[in-house]
Amino acid sequence: MPRPTPAQIAYGSATVVFSALAMLLFAQPGAGFGTALIALVSLALGLLVALTVPVSRTTGRVPRGEAAGARARRAPQPAESRVGEHSLHR
């Protein structure tokens, strides 16, 4: 399982805190079941928000100065330079 990003942690935590405060202020539950229910709903909402935060896609970026399709246009290596490589094909 991948580690959460700082943005996911921040958005999820803020959602838990603010949703719990809002529900406690509007519902004004007594001690016990109502407060526990609000806490569970707040945690579920925070988890939902944290999981839906878009993750940055840094792995697919092209290095600076290189055109987007330059890798595809490169000439293949000649067979002589690949003599020592193993093949998975038999």
MDAnalysis code that builds the backbone (N, CA, C; Angstrom):
import MDAnalysis as mda
import numpy as np

u = mda.Universe.empty(270, n_residues=90, atom_resindex=np.repeat(np.arange(90), 3), trajectory=True)
u.add_TopologyAttr("name", ["N", "CA", "C"] * 90)
u.add_TopologyAttr("resid", np.arange(1, 91))
u.add_TopologyAttr("resname", ["MET", "PRO", "ARG", "PRO", "THR", "PRO", "ALA", "GLN", "ILE", "ALA", "TYR", "GLY", "SER", "ALA", "THR", "VAL", "VAL", "PHE", "SER", "ALA", "LEU", "ALA", "MET", "LEU", "LEU", "PHE", "ALA", "GLN", "PRO", "GLY", "ALA", "GLY", "PHE", "GLY", "THR", "ALA", "LEU", "ILE", "ALA", "LEU", "VAL", "SER", "LEU", "ALA", "LEU", "GLY", "LEU", "LEU", "VAL", "ALA", "LEU", "THR", "VAL", "PRO", "VAL", "SER", "ARG", "THR", "THR", "GLY", "ARG", "VAL", "PRO", "ARG", "GLY", "GLU", "ALA", "ALA", "GLY", "ALA", "ARG", "ALA", "ARG", "ARG", "ALA", "PRO", "GLN", "PRO", "ALA", "GLU", "SER", "ARG", "VAL", "GLY", "GLU", "HIS", "SER", "LEU", "HIS", "ARG"])
u.atoms.positions = np.array([
    [0.848, -1.176, 0.000],
    [0.000, 0.000, 0.000],
    [0.893, 1.238, 0.000],
    [0.652, 2.172, -0.903],
    [1.502, 3.365, -0.959],
    [1.279, 4.272, 0.252],
    [2.319, 5.010, 0.577],
    [2.231, 5.927, 1.716],
    [1.413, 7.150, 1.316],
    [0.646, 7.716, 2.261],
    [-0.145, 8.910, 1.928],
    [0.754, 10.132, 1.745],
    [0.336, 10.998, 0.851],
    [1.086, 12.226, 0.608],
    [0.742, 13.249, 1.680],
    [1.561, 14.283, 1.853],
    [1.229, 15.326, 2.833],
    [-0.117, 16.008, 2.546],
    [-0.454, 16.154, 1.283],
    [-1.745, 16.767, 0.944],
    [-2.901, 15.892, 1.406],
    [-2.777, 14.582, 1.241],
    [-3.829, 13.679, 1.685],
    [-3.989, 13.735, 3.203],
    [-2.873, 13.780, 3.915],
    [-2.942, 13.845, 5.380],
    [-3.570, 15.164, 5.828],
    [-3.171, 16.264, 5.193],
    [-3.691, 17.576, 5.579],
    [-5.187, 17.691, 5.295],
    [-5.603, 17.313, 4.096],
    [-7.026, 17.405, 3.756],
    [-7.875, 16.474, 4.610],
    [-7.396, 15.267, 4.843],
    [-8.148, 14.323, 5.665],
    [-8.279, 14.798, 7.103],
    [-7.188, 15.311, 7.667],
    [-7.227, 15.799, 9.051],
    [-8.125, 17.019, 9.197],
    [-8.014, 17.939, 8.249],
    [-8.864, 19.132, 8.300],
    [-10.337, 18.760, 8.167],
    [-10.626, 17.788, 7.326],
    [-12.008, 17.347, 7.166],
    [-12.546, 16.751, 8.452],
    [-11.743, 15.942, 9.121],
    [-12.185, 15.326, 10.377],
    [-12.486, 16.395, 11.415],
    [-11.563, 17.342, 11.575],
    [-11.724, 18.366, 12.612],
    [-12.943, 19.255, 12.319],
    [-13.014, 19.779, 11.096],
    [-14.091, 20.730, 10.794],
    [-15.456, 20.062, 10.699],
    [-15.504, 18.850, 10.178],
    [-16.812, 18.179, 10.119],
    [-17.293, 17.802, 11.521],
    [-16.374, 17.380, 12.390],
    [-16.772, 17.049, 13.765],
    [-17.266, 18.295, 14.492],
    [-16.552, 19.413, 14.339],
    [-17.000, 20.650, 14.986],
    [-18.362, 21.099, 14.462],
    [-18.537, 21.046, 13.160],
    [-19.807, 21.482, 12.583],
    [-20.960, 20.600, 13.046],
    [-20.749, 19.292, 13.020],
    [-21.833, 18.396, 13.450],
    [-22.118, 18.533, 14.944],
    [-21.081, 18.736, 15.760],
    [-21.313, 18.913, 17.193],
    [-22.052, 20.212, 17.485],
    [-21.749, 21.269, 16.727],
    [-22.434, 22.538, 16.937],
    [-23.890, 22.488, 16.481],
    [-24.132, 21.844, 15.344],
    [-25.503, 21.817, 14.820],
    [-26.382, 20.789, 15.512],
    [-25.837, 19.621, 15.833],
    [-26.654, 18.565, 16.425],
    [-26.787, 18.709, 17.932],
    [-25.777, 19.251, 18.583],
    [-25.730, 19.404, 20.037],
    [-26.155, 18.122, 20.762],
    [-25.408, 17.041, 20.522],
    [-25.790, 15.780, 21.172],
    [-25.373, 15.764, 22.633],
    [-26.018, 14.949, 23.381],
    [-25.592, 14.748, 24.762],
    [-24.403, 13.809, 24.771],
    [-23.897, 13.499, 25.934],
    [-22.760, 12.581, 26.019],
    [-23.221, 11.185, 25.629],
    [-22.316, 10.428, 25.026],
    [-22.634, 9.034, 24.730],
    [-22.744, 8.726, 23.260],
    [-23.866, 8.114, 22.904],
    [-24.044, 7.559, 21.569],
    [-23.956, 8.611, 20.459],
    [-24.581, 9.764, 20.642],
    [-24.569, 10.808, 19.611],
    [-23.163, 11.316, 19.311],
    [-22.378, 11.521, 20.351],
    [-21.012, 11.997, 20.175],
    [-20.152, 10.932, 19.493],
    [-20.322, 9.686, 19.871],
    [-19.570, 8.595, 19.244],
    [-19.943, 8.460, 17.769],
    [-21.211, 8.613, 17.457],
    [-21.666, 8.534, 16.068],
    [-21.073, 9.671, 15.233],
    [-21.057, 10.874, 15.799],
    [-20.475, 12.016, 15.099],
    [-18.978, 11.794, 14.871],
    [-18.282, 11.240, 15.851],
    [-16.852, 10.966, 15.701],
    [-16.608, 9.943, 14.593],
    [-17.410, 8.892, 14.554],
    [-17.254, 7.879, 13.511],
    [-17.545, 8.434, 12.121],
    [-18.589, 9.231, 12.001],
    [-18.937, 9.833, 10.710],
    [-17.836, 10.800, 10.266],
    [-17.291, 11.567, 11.188],
    [-16.203, 12.495, 10.857],
    [-14.968, 11.753, 10.376],
    [-14.616, 10.660, 11.052],
    [-13.464, 9.870, 10.630],
    [-13.685, 9.245, 9.251],
    [-14.881, 8.750, 9.004],
    [-15.187, 8.168, 7.696],
    [-15.110, 9.231, 6.601],
    [-15.621, 10.411, 6.892],
    [-15.566, 11.507, 5.915],
    [-14.121, 11.918, 5.649],
    [-13.311, 12.001, 6.682],
    [-11.902, 12.343, 6.513],
    [-11.156, 11.309, 5.690],
    [-11.452, 10.041, 5.906],
    [-10.829, 8.980, 5.121],
    [-11.255, 9.071, 3.660],
    [-12.524, 9.336, 3.428],
    [-13.022, 9.485, 2.060],
    [-12.342, 10.645, 1.337],
    [-12.215, 11.771, 2.020],
    [-11.558, 12.934, 1.412],
    [-10.087, 12.646, 1.147],
    [-9.418, 12.003, 2.089],
    [-7.994, 11.708, 1.918],
    [-7.748, 10.759, 0.749],
    [-8.654, 9.832, 0.531],
    [-8.484, 8.885, -0.564],
    [-8.826, 9.475, -1.922],
    [-9.625, 10.526, -1.946],
    [-10.022, 11.109, -3.228],
    [-9.182, 12.315, -3.628],
    [-8.233, 12.725, -2.788],
    [-7.335, 13.817, -3.158],
    [-6.473, 13.343, -4.320],
    [-6.386, 14.128, -5.389],
    [-5.575, 13.673, -6.523],
    [-4.104, 13.540, -6.136],
    [-3.498, 12.468, -6.589],
    [-2.092, 12.198, -6.311],
    [-1.274, 12.777, -7.451],
    [-0.166, 13.468, -7.102],
    [0.678, 14.039, -8.152],
    [1.331, 12.922, -8.937],
    [1.474, 13.120, -10.224],
    [2.043, 12.099, -11.105],
    [3.421, 12.543, -11.557],
    [4.403, 12.336, -10.711],
    [5.757, 12.772, -11.023],
    [6.537, 11.720, -11.806],
    [6.067, 10.487, -11.845],
    [6.834, 9.437, -12.497],
    [6.785, 9.518, -14.015],
    [5.755, 10.096, -14.581],
    [5.624, 10.120, -16.020],
    [6.133, 11.384, -16.674],
    [6.787, 12.241, -15.925],
    [7.241, 13.508, -16.484],
    [8.475, 13.323, -17.366],
    [8.553, 14.146, -18.388],
    [9.701, 14.146, -19.295],
    [10.723, 15.134, -18.750],
    [11.998, 14.779, -18.721],
    [13.012, 15.698, -18.214],
    [13.043, 16.999, -19.008],
    [13.492, 18.059, -18.353],
    [13.562, 19.368, -19.014],
    [14.465, 19.314, -20.228],
    [14.081, 20.060, -21.250],
    [14.887, 20.158, -22.448],
    [14.675, 19.024, -23.431],
    [13.884, 18.049, -23.059],
    [13.646, 16.925, -23.954],
    [12.207, 16.997, -24.456],
    [12.027, 16.853, -25.730],
    [10.689, 16.912, -26.312],
    [9.869, 15.723, -25.830],
    [8.564, 15.882, -25.863],
    [7.680, 14.843, -25.337],
    [7.831, 13.519, -26.079],
    [8.012, 13.565, -27.359],
    [8.092, 12.328, -28.114],
    [9.502, 11.926, -28.485],
    [10.499, 12.541, -27.901],
    [11.882, 12.271, -28.287],
    [12.299, 10.849, -27.963],
    [11.803, 10.307, -26.882],
    [12.180, 8.940, -26.520],
    [11.679, 7.945, -27.556],
    [10.490, 8.187, -28.086],
    [9.928, 7.267, -29.066],
    [10.653, 7.368, -30.401],
    [11.249, 8.512, -30.703],
    [11.902, 8.719, -31.990],
    [13.352, 8.265, -32.003],
    [13.897, 7.881, -30.867],
    [15.290, 7.450, -30.820],
    [15.475, 6.168, -31.625],
    [16.625, 6.051, -32.250],
    [16.920, 4.865, -33.048],
    [17.174, 3.688, -32.121],
    [16.749, 2.497, -32.518],
    [17.009, 1.319, -31.682],
    [18.497, 0.997, -31.659],
    [18.929, 0.337, -30.609],
    [20.331, -0.030, -30.477],
    [20.673, -1.146, -31.458],
    [21.858, -1.107, -32.028],
    [22.255, -2.202, -32.911],
    [22.429, -3.494, -32.120],
    [22.307, -4.616, -32.788],
    [22.365, -5.921, -32.134],
    [23.721, -6.170, -31.482],
    [24.798, -5.605, -32.036],
    [26.130, -5.836, -31.474],
    [26.246, -5.284, -30.060],
    [25.553, -4.200, -29.757],
    [25.667, -3.605, -28.429],
    [24.848, -4.359, -27.396],
    [24.012, -5.294, -27.836],
    [23.162, -6.042, -26.914],
    [23.573, -7.498, -26.813],
    [24.816, -7.815, -27.134],
    [25.253, -9.208, -27.177],
    [25.171, -9.859, -25.801],
    [25.574, -9.172, -24.739],
    [25.605, -9.773, -23.408],
    [24.260, -9.802, -22.702],
    [23.234, -9.230, -23.272],
    [21.934, -9.180, -22.600],
    [21.206, -10.506, -22.720],
    [20.483, -10.859, -21.680],
    [19.696, -12.081, -21.689],
    [18.328, -11.802, -22.272],
    [17.767, -12.791, -22.900],
    [16.436, -12.672, -23.476],
    [15.476, -13.565, -22.722],
    [14.268, -13.101, -22.550],
    [13.246, -13.935, -21.914],
    [12.569, -14.855, -22.930],
    [12.795, -14.584, -24.192],
    [12.218, -15.399, -25.256],
    [13.156, -16.560, -25.580],
    [12.589, -17.703, -25.851],
    [13.418, -18.878, -26.165],
    [13.243, -19.278, -27.591],
])
